[in-house]
Amino acid sequence: MEAAIKRYRIMALLVGVMLLILVFVAMPLRYIGDQPGASAVVSPIHGLLYMVYLVTAFDLYRRAGWPLQKMVLMVAAGLVPFLAFYIERRVVRDARAELEGTAVAAEA
């Protein structure tokens, strides 16, 4: 499960950064500066990374056996600016705690 955590963490950070670039740089350039070039590049990249993020989030969710609410939070993290960083921290902390709990249970 550690590999799934690492994959999720990388994708959450990438999606979070790309969303910030999209919302705070590319979209203002498009609508305020009348320069759609940045948005035309960043939007599809964010969309592709978000799809990969969903796959990695689902993989971690499935391996951890979490309730559906946790998956909904993980999905929302790629849609709301700054939320990806907060949710990533919580999810990784919970996943590692669960991983340590199963490792302790397996030793006993």
C-alpha positions, -999 to 999 in steps of 0.1 A, spaced: 0 0 0 30 23 4 34 25 -34 -3 35 -37 3 62 -11 33 75 -30 14 76 -63 -15 93 -47 7 119 -31 25 128 -63 -7 131 -83 -24 151 -56 4 176 -55 6 178 -93 -31 183 -97 -31 209 -69 -3 229 -85 -19 228 -119 -52 239 -106 -36 269 -89 -18 278 -121 -51 274 -141 -72 294 -117 -48 322 -107 -27 326 -139 -42 311 -170 -79 320 -164 -72 357 -155 -49 359 -185 -78 346 -207 -106 367 -193 -89 398 -181 -59 400 -203 -76 386 -234 -47 361 -239 -62 326 -242 -29 309 -250 -20 299 -214 -55 286 -207 -55 266 -239 -23 248 -227 -29 245 -190 -66 234 -191 -60 201 -210 -29 193 -189 -49 198 -157 -78 177 -171 -54 148 -181 -36 149 -147 -70 150 -129 -81 119 -147 -49 101 -136 -54 115 -101 -88 100 -100 -74 66 -109 -47 68 -82 -72 81 -56 -96 52 -63 -67 27 -61 -57 40 -26 -94 42 -15 -99 6 -26 -68 -7 -10 -75 11 23 -112 1 24 -123 35 34 -159 48 34 -173 65 3 -172 99 20 -134 98 20 -134 91 -18 -158 120 -23 -133 143 -4 -104 129 -25 -124 137 -57 -132 172 -46 -96 179 -38 -88 183 -75 -116 207 -81 -112 233 -54 -80 254 -53 -58 247 -22 -80 218 -11 -57 193 -27 -29 201 -4 -50 198 28 -68 166 17 -35 151 5 -20 156 40 -50 141 57 -53 111 34 -16 102 35 -17 105 73 -47 83 76 -33 58 51 0 55 69 -17 51 102 -38 23 88 -8 7 72 11 8 106 -20 -6 123 -21 -36 99 16 -41 103 13 -42 141 -17 -65 138 2 -88 115 31 -90 140 9 -99 169 
